[in-house]
Each structure stands twice: as structure tokens, then as C-alpha cells.
């Protein structure tokens, strides 16, 4: 199954028949397809990391201001990881606003990530099947990944400032976290 790079979905038979005649065939793998797949995966993973970072920002922000205990904090984080990113962003805007430029970046990222998760397949498949627009989609995945990294770095800086406000050294917290990760057998980092 060397050429089995993209299996037809039930909603594509008409498209496939028009592209390849009445006999359905799997087309040859387009050039740079592996790069596109890698970049799609990276953009998806980083999208999840942004949601994770937003959930932690919002929960920690509330914990610091409301004096929550560790159990309350963990419960809130679990809640914000279980709901759509849009709901988390909406709650942040209402209850723990980010600086204006970061809010705009998060909104733009959310739209791009939602496009990737919900609309990319339907939009891109007809082009990818023909080996078209692959470089355009690779570039868009790169933009999503870069935006994710930028947002996470800015959220990290905000988190550091929150810790400093409470008299906690962020470098010490990061050192302890790194130490725990390195000793945790479930991370594979021992």
C-alpha cells in the first residue's frame, strides 16, 4: 500500500469519480506531502499546547487572586482543558484579560486553529489530491506553529510576573518543575 497516503472519505466519491474516472483510484503521493503532514501535526500539537497554556494562565490567575488551594486549582485546570478553546478565551476576556496585543494574537490564533481543526480537510483535500497548493498549506501551518510559540512565550512571561507579584521566584519554580519532570517515569525523561 505504498500509495495509500490519503484514503477517500465517504463525502468525496463524486469528487474522486470526477477526478479519476468512474474507477476510484488512490493517486500517487504528491511531492512535499511528508513535509505538509509533519507541519500539520506540529500545528495541531502546538494548538493543544496553547489551550493548555491558556487554561493554566486563567486558572493560576484566579488562584493567585482568589487564594485557591491546589485542589481547587487542579479542578479548574481540568475544567478549562475539557471545554472548547473559544470558551476559555471568552472567559479570559471577561474575568482575567490579557494585554490587548496578546488578546488580538490569541483571537487570530484561535481562528487559524479552528480553521485547521474544522475546515482544513474539506478545503485542502481537493488541492492536495492534485498536488496543488501544498507549499501554501505548508506556509500556513508554519504561521500557526510560530503564532503558538509566540503566544506561549508571552503567557510564560505573564505567569512569571504573576509569581513575582506574590514573592515567588519563577526560576526556582521552573527548576523544581524540571527536576520533577526528569524524575517522573511517565514522561520518559528519567
Biotite code that builds the C-alpha atoms (Angstrom):
import biotite.structure as struc

atoms = struc.array([
    struc.Atom([0.000, 0.000, 0.000], chain_id="A", res_id=1, res_name="UNK", atom_name="CA", element="C"),
    struc.Atom([2.841, 2.369, -0.892], chain_id="A", res_id=2, res_name="UNK", atom_name="CA", element="C"),
    struc.Atom([0.485, 4.912, -2.470], chain_id="A", res_id=3, res_name="UNK", atom_name="CA", element="C"),
    struc.Atom([-2.119, 4.698, 0.273], chain_id="A", res_id=4, res_name="UNK", atom_name="CA", element="C"),
    struc.Atom([-1.347, 8.183, 1.582], chain_id="A", res_id=5, res_name="UNK", atom_name="CA", element="C"),
    struc.Atom([-4.877, 9.518, 1.678], chain_id="A", res_id=6, res_name="UNK", atom_name="CA", element="C"),
    struc.Atom([-7.899, 7.271, 1.828], chain_id="A", res_id=7, res_name="UNK", atom_name="CA", element="C"),
    struc.Atom([-11.133, 8.639, 0.358], chain_id="A", res_id=8, res_name="UNK", atom_name="CA", element="C"),
    struc.Atom([-13.795, 9.702, 2.803], chain_id="A", res_id=9, res_name="UNK", atom_name="CA", element="C"),
    struc.Atom([-17.488, 8.910, 2.249], chain_id="A", res_id=10, res_name="UNK", atom_name="CA", element="C"),
    struc.Atom([-18.271, 12.522, 1.237], chain_id="A", res_id=11, res_name="UNK", atom_name="CA", element="C"),
    struc.Atom([-15.712, 12.536, -1.592], chain_id="A", res_id=12, res_name="UNK", atom_name="CA", element="C"),
    struc.Atom([-16.967, 9.842, -4.042], chain_id="A", res_id=13, res_name="UNK", atom_name="CA", element="C"),
    struc.Atom([-18.322, 12.344, -6.558], chain_id="A", res_id=14, res_name="UNK", atom_name="CA", element="C"),
    struc.Atom([-15.147, 14.388, -6.382], chain_id="A", res_id=15, res_name="UNK", atom_name="CA", element="C"),
    struc.Atom([-12.998, 11.300, -6.778], chain_id="A", res_id=16, res_name="UNK", atom_name="CA", element="C"),
    struc.Atom([-15.050, 9.949, -9.656], chain_id="A", res_id=17, res_name="UNK", atom_name="CA", element="C"),
    struc.Atom([-14.784, 13.278, -11.460], chain_id="A", res_id=18, res_name="UNK", atom_name="CA", element="C"),
    struc.Atom([-11.035, 13.367, -10.836], chain_id="A", res_id=19, res_name="UNK", atom_name="CA", element="C"),
    struc.Atom([-10.134, 9.791, -11.692], chain_id="A", res_id=20, res_name="UNK", atom_name="CA", element="C"),
    struc.Atom([-12.994, 8.483, -13.825], chain_id="A", res_id=21, res_name="UNK", atom_name="CA", element="C"),
    struc.Atom([-15.548, 6.025, -12.587], chain_id="A", res_id=22, res_name="UNK", atom_name="CA", element="C"),
    struc.Atom([-12.966, 3.647, -11.175], chain_id="A", res_id=23, res_name="UNK", atom_name="CA", element="C"),
    struc.Atom([-11.769, 5.007, -7.837], chain_id="A", res_id=24, res_name="UNK", atom_name="CA", element="C"),
    struc.Atom([-8.015, 5.002, -7.506], chain_id="A", res_id=25, res_name="UNK", atom_name="CA", element="C"),
    struc.Atom([-5.602, 6.269, -4.926], chain_id="A", res_id=26, res_name="UNK", atom_name="CA", element="C"),
    struc.Atom([-3.459, 8.891, -6.635], chain_id="A", res_id=27, res_name="UNK", atom_name="CA", element="C"),
    struc.Atom([0.309, 8.972, -6.250], chain_id="A", res_id=28, res_name="UNK", atom_name="CA", element="C"),
    struc.Atom([1.642, 10.796, -3.219], chain_id="A", res_id=29, res_name="UNK", atom_name="CA", element="C"),
    struc.Atom([2.307, 14.435, -4.101], chain_id="A", res_id=30, res_name="UNK", atom_name="CA", element="C"),
    struc.Atom([5.722, 15.987, -3.751], chain_id="A", res_id=31, res_name="UNK", atom_name="CA", element="C"),
    struc.Atom([6.402, 17.512, -0.290], chain_id="A", res_id=32, res_name="UNK", atom_name="CA", element="C"),
    struc.Atom([3.422, 15.644, 1.209], chain_id="A", res_id=33, res_name="UNK", atom_name="CA", element="C"),
    struc.Atom([5.507, 14.343, 4.137], chain_id="A", res_id=34, res_name="UNK", atom_name="CA", element="C"),
    struc.Atom([6.550, 17.891, 4.988], chain_id="A", res_id=35, res_name="UNK", atom_name="CA", element="C"),
    struc.Atom([2.920, 19.021, 4.927], chain_id="A", res_id=36, res_name="UNK", atom_name="CA", element="C"),
    struc.Atom([1.884, 16.124, 7.186], chain_id="A", res_id=37, res_name="UNK", atom_name="CA", element="C"),
    struc.Atom([4.687, 16.942, 9.626], chain_id="A", res_id=38, res_name="UNK", atom_name="CA", element="C"),
    struc.Atom([3.705, 20.600, 9.714], chain_id="A", res_id=39, res_name="UNK", atom_name="CA", element="C"),
    struc.Atom([0.002, 19.798, 10.163], chain_id="A", res_id=40, res_name="UNK", atom_name="CA", element="C"),
    struc.Atom([0.891, 17.562, 13.116], chain_id="A", res_id=41, res_name="UNK", atom_name="CA", element="C"),
    struc.Atom([3.115, 20.220, 14.649], chain_id="A", res_id=42, res_name="UNK", atom_name="CA", element="C"),
    struc.Atom([0.436, 22.909, 14.249], chain_id="A", res_id=43, res_name="UNK", atom_name="CA", element="C"),
    struc.Atom([-2.165, 20.622, 15.870], chain_id="A", res_id=44, res_name="UNK", atom_name="CA", element="C"),
    struc.Atom([0.111, 19.729, 18.794], chain_id="A", res_id=45, res_name="UNK", atom_name="CA", element="C"),
    struc.Atom([1.071, 23.342, 19.391], chain_id="A", res_id=46, res_name="UNK", atom_name="CA", element="C"),
    struc.Atom([-2.604, 24.297, 19.198], chain_id="A", res_id=47, res_name="UNK", atom_name="CA", element="C"),
    struc.Atom([-3.292, 21.926, 22.065], chain_id="A", res_id=48, res_name="UNK", atom_name="CA", element="C"),
    struc.Atom([-0.330, 23.374, 23.941], chain_id="A", res_id=49, res_name="UNK", atom_name="CA", element="C"),
    struc.Atom([-1.768, 26.876, 23.561], chain_id="A", res_id=50, res_name="UNK", atom_name="CA", element="C"),
    struc.Atom([-5.086, 25.701, 25.006], chain_id="A", res_id=51, res_name="UNK", atom_name="CA", element="C"),
    struc.Atom([-3.147, 24.071, 27.855], chain_id="A", res_id=52, res_name="UNK", atom_name="CA", element="C"),
    struc.Atom([-1.222, 27.324, 28.451], chain_id="A", res_id=53, res_name="UNK", atom_name="CA", element="C"),
    struc.Atom([-4.421, 29.413, 28.365], chain_id="A", res_id=54, res_name="UNK", atom_name="CA", element="C"),
    struc.Atom([-6.158, 27.054, 30.798], chain_id="A", res_id=55, res_name="UNK", atom_name="CA", element="C"),
    struc.Atom([-3.203, 27.267, 33.169], chain_id="A", res_id=56, res_name="UNK", atom_name="CA", element="C"),
    struc.Atom([-2.903, 31.043, 32.829], chain_id="A", res_id=57, res_name="UNK", atom_name="CA", element="C"),
    struc.Atom([-6.567, 31.545, 33.619], chain_id="A", res_id=58, res_name="UNK", atom_name="CA", element="C"),
    struc.Atom([-6.631, 29.075, 36.496], chain_id="A", res_id=59, res_name="UNK", atom_name="CA", element="C"),
    struc.Atom([-3.407, 30.321, 38.070], chain_id="A", res_id=60, res_name="UNK", atom_name="CA", element="C"),
    struc.Atom([-4.540, 33.927, 37.658], chain_id="A", res_id=61, res_name="UNK", atom_name="CA", element="C"),
    struc.Atom([-7.716, 33.114, 39.584], chain_id="A", res_id=62, res_name="UNK", atom_name="CA", element="C"),
    struc.Atom([-5.864, 31.053, 42.164], chain_id="A", res_id=63, res_name="UNK", atom_name="CA", element="C"),
    struc.Atom([-3.459, 33.905, 42.899], chain_id="A", res_id=64, res_name="UNK", atom_name="CA", element="C"),
    struc.Atom([-6.216, 36.495, 43.175], chain_id="A", res_id=65, res_name="UNK", atom_name="CA", element="C"),
    struc.Atom([-8.792, 34.339, 44.989], chain_id="A", res_id=66, res_name="UNK", atom_name="CA", element="C"),
    struc.Atom([-6.433, 32.324, 47.188], chain_id="A", res_id=67, res_name="UNK", atom_name="CA", element="C"),
    struc.Atom([-7.473, 28.925, 45.838], chain_id="A", res_id=68, res_name="UNK", atom_name="CA", element="C"),
    struc.Atom([-5.820, 25.809, 47.190], chain_id="A", res_id=69, res_name="UNK", atom_name="CA", element="C"),
    struc.Atom([-4.037, 23.266, 44.981], chain_id="A", res_id=70, res_name="UNK", atom_name="CA", element="C"),
    struc.Atom([-7.126, 21.066, 44.662], chain_id="A", res_id=71, res_name="UNK", atom_name="CA", element="C"),
    struc.Atom([-9.299, 23.969, 43.500], chain_id="A", res_id=72, res_name="UNK", atom_name="CA", element="C"),
    struc.Atom([-6.623, 24.992, 41.027], chain_id="A", res_id=73, res_name="UNK", atom_name="CA", element="C"),
    struc.Atom([-6.303, 21.485, 39.564], chain_id="A", res_id=74, res_name="UNK", atom_name="CA", element="C"),
    struc.Atom([-10.085, 21.188, 39.275], chain_id="A", res_id=75, res_name="UNK", atom_name="CA", element="C"),
    struc.Atom([-10.284, 24.468, 37.336], chain_id="A", res_id=76, res_name="UNK", atom_name="CA", element="C"),
    struc.Atom([-7.422, 23.459, 35.039], chain_id="A", res_id=77, res_name="UNK", atom_name="CA", element="C"),
    struc.Atom([-9.175, 20.148, 34.258], chain_id="A", res_id=78, res_name="UNK", atom_name="CA", element="C"),
    struc.Atom([-12.387, 22.072, 33.544], chain_id="A", res_id=79, res_name="UNK", atom_name="CA", element="C"),
    struc.Atom([-10.687, 24.505, 31.156], chain_id="A", res_id=80, res_name="UNK", atom_name="CA", element="C"),
    struc.Atom([-8.921, 21.684, 29.351], chain_id="A", res_id=81, res_name="UNK", atom_name="CA", element="C"),
    struc.Atom([-12.235, 19.903, 28.789], chain_id="A", res_id=82, res_name="UNK", atom_name="CA", element="C"),
    struc.Atom([-14.070, 22.765, 27.077], chain_id="A", res_id=83, res_name="UNK", atom_name="CA", element="C"),
    struc.Atom([-13.511, 24.359, 23.655], chain_id="A", res_id=84, res_name="UNK", atom_name="CA", element="C"),
    struc.Atom([-10.706, 26.865, 23.301], chain_id="A", res_id=85, res_name="UNK", atom_name="CA", element="C"),
    struc.Atom([-13.234, 29.560, 22.378], chain_id="A", res_id=86, res_name="UNK", atom_name="CA", element="C"),
    struc.Atom([-14.962, 29.198, 25.743], chain_id="A", res_id=87, res_name="UNK", atom_name="CA", element="C"),
    struc.Atom([-11.637, 29.509, 27.571], chain_id="A", res_id=88, res_name="UNK", atom_name="CA", element="C"),
    struc.Atom([-10.720, 32.610, 25.554], chain_id="A", res_id=89, res_name="UNK", atom_name="CA", element="C"),
    struc.Atom([-14.138, 34.135, 26.229], chain_id="A", res_id=90, res_name="UNK", atom_name="CA", element="C"),
    struc.Atom([-13.816, 33.564, 29.981], chain_id="A", res_id=91, res_name="UNK", atom_name="CA", element="C"),
    struc.Atom([-10.315, 35.034, 29.983], chain_id="A", res_id=92, res_name="UNK", atom_name="CA", element="C"),
    struc.Atom([-11.568, 38.170, 28.212], chain_id="A", res_id=93, res_name="UNK", atom_name="CA", element="C"),
    struc.Atom([-14.300, 38.618, 30.817], chain_id="A", res_id=94, res_name="UNK", atom_name="CA", element="C"),
    struc.Atom([-12.505, 37.672, 34.020], chain_id="A", res_id=95, res_name="UNK", atom_name="CA", element="C"),
    struc.Atom([-8.712, 37.874, 33.543], chain_id="A", res_id=96, res_name="UNK", atom_name="CA", element="C"),
    struc.Atom([-7.992, 39.961, 30.445], chain_id="A", res_id=97, res_name="UNK", atom_name="CA", element="C"),
    struc.Atom([-4.681, 39.620, 28.685], chain_id="A", res_id=98, res_name="UNK", atom_name="CA", element="C"),
    struc.Atom([-2.853, 42.680, 27.349], chain_id="A", res_id=99, res_name="UNK", atom_name="CA", element="C"),
    struc.Atom([-4.539, 43.993, 24.178], chain_id="A", res_id=100, res_name="UNK", atom_name="CA", element="C"),
    struc.Atom([-1.876, 42.882, 21.715], chain_id="A", res_id=101, res_name="UNK", atom_name="CA", element="C"),
    struc.Atom([-1.812, 39.375, 23.183], chain_id="A", res_id=102, res_name="UNK", atom_name="CA", element="C"),
    struc.Atom([-5.622, 39.203, 23.099], chain_id="A", res_id=103, res_name="UNK", atom_name="CA", element="C"),
    struc.Atom([-5.501, 40.024, 19.385], chain_id="A", res_id=104, res_name="UNK", atom_name="CA", element="C"),
    struc.Atom([-2.844, 37.326, 18.812], chain_id="A", res_id=105, res_name="UNK", atom_name="CA", element="C"),
    struc.Atom([-4.930, 34.764, 20.715], chain_id="A", res_id=106, res_name="UNK", atom_name="CA", element="C"),
    struc.Atom([-8.048, 35.656, 18.712], chain_id="A", res_id=107, res_name="UNK", atom_name="CA", element="C"),
    struc.Atom([-6.161, 35.333, 15.429], chain_id="A", res_id=108, res_name="UNK", atom_name="CA", element="C"),
    struc.Atom([-4.571, 32.072, 16.569], chain_id="A", res_id=109, res_name="UNK", atom_name="CA", element="C"),
    struc.Atom([-7.930, 30.667, 17.661], chain_id="A", res_id=110, res_name="UNK", atom_name="CA", element="C"),
    struc.Atom([-9.404, 31.418, 14.224], chain_id="A", res_id=111, res_name="UNK", atom_name="CA", element="C"),
    struc.Atom([-6.440, 29.741, 12.481], chain_id="A", res_id=112, res_name="UNK", atom_name="CA", element="C"),
    struc.Atom([-6.517, 26.747, 14.792], chain_id="A", res_id=113, res_name="UNK", atom_name="CA", element="C"),
    struc.Atom([-10.281, 26.356, 14.318], chain_id="A", res_id=114, res_name="UNK", atom_name="CA", element="C"),
    struc.Atom([-9.794, 26.509, 10.552], chain_id="A", res_id=115, res_name="UNK", atom_name="CA", element="C"),
    struc.Atom([-7.160, 23.782, 10.823], chain_id="A", res_id=116, res_name="UNK", atom_name="CA", element="C"),
    struc.Atom([-9.269, 21.543, 13.046], chain_id="A", res_id=117, res_name="UNK", atom_name="CA", element="C"),
    struc.Atom([-12.666, 22.089, 11.429], chain_id="A", res_id=118, res_name="UNK", atom_name="CA", element="C"),
    struc.Atom([-12.217, 23.298, 7.825], chain_id="A", res_id=119, res_name="UNK", atom_name="CA", element="C"),
    struc.Atom([-8.755, 22.432, 6.504], chain_id="A", res_id=120, res_name="UNK", atom_name="CA", element="C"),
    struc.Atom([-9.623, 18.896, 5.406], chain_id="A", res_id=121, res_name="UNK", atom_name="CA", element="C"),
    struc.Atom([-12.581, 19.903, 3.281], chain_id="A", res_id=122, res_name="UNK", atom_name="CA", element="C"),
    struc.Atom([-10.827, 22.952, 1.837], chain_id="A", res_id=123, res_name="UNK", atom_name="CA", element="C"),
    struc.Atom([-7.451, 21.382, 1.155], chain_id="A", res_id=124, res_name="UNK", atom_name="CA", element="C"),
    struc.Atom([-8.180, 17.803, 0.090], chain_id="A", res_id=125, res_name="UNK", atom_name="CA", element="C"),
    struc.Atom([-9.260, 18.627, -3.476], chain_id="A", res_id=126, res_name="UNK", atom_name="CA", element="C"),
    struc.Atom([-5.998, 20.537, -3.980], chain_id="A", res_id=127, res_name="UNK", atom_name="CA", element="C"),
    struc.Atom([-3.736, 18.084, -2.188], chain_id="A", res_id=128, res_name="UNK", atom_name="CA", element="C"),
    struc.Atom([-5.126, 15.178, -4.236], chain_id="A", res_id=129, res_name="UNK", atom_name="CA", element="C"),
    struc.Atom([-3.890, 17.042, -7.308], chain_id="A", res_id=130, res_name="UNK", atom_name="CA", element="C"),
    struc.Atom([-0.549, 18.042, -5.751], chain_id="A", res_id=131, res_name="UNK", atom_name="CA", element="C"),
    struc.Atom([-1.621, 21.705, -5.692], chain_id="A", res_id=132, res_name="UNK", atom_name="CA", element="C"),
    struc.Atom([-1.241, 24.431, -3.062], chain_id="A", res_id=133, res_name="UNK", atom_name="CA", element="C"),
    struc.Atom([0.942, 22.211, -0.868], chain_id="A", res_id=134, res_name="UNK", atom_name="CA", element="C"),
    struc.Atom([3.524, 24.958, -0.371], chain_id="A", res_id=135, res_name="UNK", atom_name="CA", element="C"),
    struc.Atom([0.727, 27.394, 0.553], chain_id="A", res_id=136, res_name="UNK", atom_name="CA", element="C"),
    struc.Atom([-0.572, 24.988, 3.196], chain_id="A", res_id=137, res_name="UNK", atom_name="CA", element="C"),
    struc.Atom([2.949, 24.311, 4.487], chain_id="A", res_id=138, res_name="UNK", atom_name="CA", element="C"),
    struc.Atom([3.415, 28.075, 4.903], chain_id="A", res_id=139, res_name="UNK", atom_name="CA", element="C"),
    struc.Atom([0.078, 28.394, 6.715], chain_id="A", res_id=140, res_name="UNK", atom_name="CA", element="C"),
    struc.Atom([0.979, 25.565, 9.104], chain_id="A", res_id=141, res_name="UNK", atom_name="CA", element="C"),
    struc.Atom([4.270, 27.349, 9.804], chain_id="A", res_id=142, res_name="UNK", atom_name="CA", element="C"),
    struc.Atom([2.385, 30.544, 10.624], chain_id="A", res_id=143, res_name="UNK", atom_name="CA", element="C"),
    struc.Atom([0.110, 28.666, 13.027], chain_id="A", res_id=144, res_name="UNK", atom_name="CA", element="C"),
    struc.Atom([3.101, 26.997, 14.731], chain_id="A", res_id=145, res_name="UNK", atom_name="CA", element="C"),
    struc.Atom([5.025, 30.277, 15.033], chain_id="A", res_id=146, res_name="UNK", atom_name="CA", element="C"),
    struc.Atom([1.984, 32.066, 16.423], chain_id="A", res_id=147, res_name="UNK", atom_name="CA", element="C"),
    struc.Atom([1.512, 29.299, 19.001], chain_id="A", res_id=148, res_name="UNK", atom_name="CA", element="C"),
    struc.Atom([5.118, 29.607, 20.170], chain_id="A", res_id=149, res_name="UNK", atom_name="CA", element="C"),
    struc.Atom([4.837, 33.384, 20.412], chain_id="A", res_id=150, res_name="UNK", atom_name="CA", element="C"),
    struc.Atom([1.640, 33.177, 22.478], chain_id="A", res_id=151, res_name="UNK", atom_name="CA", element="C"),
    struc.Atom([3.071, 30.557, 24.825], chain_id="A", res_id=152, res_name="UNK", atom_name="CA", element="C"),
    struc.Atom([6.220, 32.617, 25.379], chain_id="A", res_id=153, res_name="UNK", atom_name="CA", element="C"),
    struc.Atom([4.149, 35.706, 26.209], chain_id="A", res_id=154, res_name="UNK", atom_name="CA", element="C"),
    struc.Atom([1.910, 33.703, 28.555], chain_id="A", res_id=155, res_name="UNK", atom_name="CA", element="C"),
    struc.Atom([5.042, 32.374, 30.240], chain_id="A", res_id=156, res_name="UNK", atom_name="CA", element="C"),
    struc.Atom([6.247, 35.945, 30.814], chain_id="A", res_id=157, res_name="UNK", atom_name="CA", element="C"),
    struc.Atom([2.851, 36.906, 32.284], chain_id="A", res_id=158, res_name="UNK", atom_name="CA", element="C"),
    struc.Atom([2.999, 33.843, 34.551], chain_id="A", res_id=159, res_name="UNK", atom_name="CA", element="C"),
    struc.Atom([6.476, 34.821, 35.709], chain_id="A", res_id=160, res_name="UNK", atom_name="CA", element="C"),
    struc.Atom([5.214, 38.306, 36.558], chain_id="A", res_id=161, res_name="UNK", atom_name="CA", element="C"),
    struc.Atom([2.268, 36.835, 38.497], chain_id="A", res_id=162, res_name="UNK", atom_name="CA", element="C"),
    struc.Atom([4.696, 34.767, 40.550], chain_id="A", res_id=163, res_name="UNK", atom_name="CA", element="C"),
    struc.Atom([6.936, 37.760, 41.214], chain_id="A", res_id=164, res_name="UNK", atom_name="CA", element="C"),
    struc.Atom([3.890, 39.743, 42.417], chain_id="A", res_id=165, res_name="UNK", atom_name="CA", element="C"),
    struc.Atom([3.351, 37.034, 45.038], chain_id="A", res_id=166, res_name="UNK", atom_name="CA", element="C"),
    struc.Atom([7.025, 36.963, 46.031], chain_id="A", res_id=167, res_name="UNK", atom_name="CA", element="C"),
    struc.Atom([7.799, 33.685, 44.276], chain_id="A", res_id=168, res_name="UNK", atom_name="CA", element="C"),
    struc.Atom([10.939, 33.282, 42.166], chain_id="A", res_id=169, res_name="UNK", atom_name="CA", element="C"),
    struc.Atom([9.858, 31.940, 38.742], chain_id="A", res_id=170, res_name="UNK", atom_name="CA", element="C"),
    struc.Atom([13.301, 30.450, 38.116], chain_id="A", res_id=171, res_name="UNK", atom_name="CA", element="C"),
    struc.Atom([13.021, 28.389, 41.297], chain_id="A", res_id=172, res_name="UNK", atom_name="CA", element="C"),
    struc.Atom([9.553, 27.126, 40.276], chain_id="A", res_id=173, res_name="UNK", atom_name="CA", element="C"),
    struc.Atom([10.886, 26.202, 36.826], chain_id="A", res_id=174, res_name="UNK", atom_name="CA", element="C"),
    struc.Atom([13.877, 24.437, 38.378], chain_id="A", res_id=175, res_name="UNK", atom_name="CA", element="C"),
    struc.Atom([11.593, 22.386, 40.641], chain_id="A", res_id=176, res_name="UNK", atom_name="CA", element="C"),
    struc.Atom([9.278, 21.574, 37.706], chain_id="A", res_id=177, res_name="UNK", atom_name="CA", element="C"),
    struc.Atom([12.197, 20.472, 35.556], chain_id="A", res_id=178, res_name="UNK", atom_name="CA", element="C"),
    struc.Atom([13.540, 18.329, 38.403], chain_id="A", res_id=179, res_name="UNK", atom_name="CA", element="C"),
    struc.Atom([10.144, 16.656, 38.866], chain_id="A", res_id=180, res_name="UNK", atom_name="CA", element="C"),
    struc.Atom([9.781, 16.057, 35.121], chain_id="A", res_id=181, res_name="UNK", atom_name="CA", element="C"),
    struc.Atom([13.217, 14.495, 34.962], chain_id="A", res_id=182, res_name="UNK", atom_name="CA", element="C"),
    struc.Atom([12.335, 12.121, 37.801], chain_id="A", res_id=183, res_name="UNK", atom_name="CA", element="C"),
    struc.Atom([8.850, 11.229, 36.563], chain_id="A", res_id=184, res_name="UNK", atom_name="CA", element="C"),
    struc.Atom([8.827, 7.751, 34.969], chain_id="A", res_id=185, res_name="UNK", atom_name="CA", element="C"),
    struc.Atom([5.654, 8.566, 32.970], chain_id="A", res_id=186, res_name="UNK", atom_name="CA", element="C"),
    struc.Atom([7.439, 11.279, 30.946], chain_id="A", res_id=187, res_name="UNK", atom_name="CA", element="C"),
    struc.Atom([10.188, 9.017, 29.707], chain_id="A", res_id=188, res_name="UNK", atom_name="CA", element="C"),
    struc.Atom([12.720, 11.607, 30.906], chain_id="A", res_id=189, res_name="UNK", atom_name="CA", element="C"),
    struc.Atom([14.320, 9.689, 33.758], chain_id="A", res_id=190, res_name="UNK", atom_name="CA", element="C"),
])
